Amino acid sequence: MSHGIMTVTDLKQVLTELTRDIDGNFDIWLSCDEEGNEFLPMFRNIERSMAVDKDTKRIIFFPSHR
């Protein structure tokens, strides 16, 4: 994947691939502030925009820092 901004199609592909490795009982967490003061894109490169914590059963999405 390139370093472009993630699209819905990209996200669907990532989630499809994840379901092959993990069950559907993982929580989704977002790294952000609750006030929504700043909006940042997520990169297509999931190594820079997502983490999977199998111990706590969390999928964590985080935006780019440009």
N, C-alpha and C positions, 0 to 999 in steps of 0.2 A: 504494500500500500504506500501511496505517496504521503507527503506531509501536508496535503491539502486539508480543507475543512471536511469533517465527516458529514455525510448525507444520510437520509433515512434509509436508502438502499444499503449503504455501508453498515449502518447500525443493525439492520435486519440480518445481514450476513454474519456479523460478529456474534450476535445472539444465537443464530442457528448453529454456528461452530461451537459456541460455549455449551449448548445443550447436549452436545456429543460427549463432553467431558464431565459435566456436573449435572446434578438433578435440578429441578425447577424450584426448589425450596430455598434459594439464596435470596437474601435481602439486597435491594438496590440502594446504594448510598451515593450522594452527590457531595462533592467538595465545593462549598460556597458559603457565603454569608446569607443569613435568612432575610436580610433587607433587600437583596437584589440590587445593590448599589452599582454593580459592574457586571457586564455580560461579556463572556469570553467564549471563543469557539473551541470545539473539541477537534483534535486532529484525527485524520483517517488512520494514522499510525497508532494502533491501540497501545503500543508500549509507552507512548507519551500521553495517553488519555484515559487509561483504564487499568485497574488492578483487580485481581481475583484473590480473595483471602479465603482459602478453603477451611482454615481452622475456625473462623467465626462465621463462615457461610455468608460472605458479603461480596458483592460486586461493586466496586467503587469507581465512579466516573469522575474525572477532574478535567477542568478546562486548560487550554494552553496558557502560557504566560508570555506568549509572543516572543 
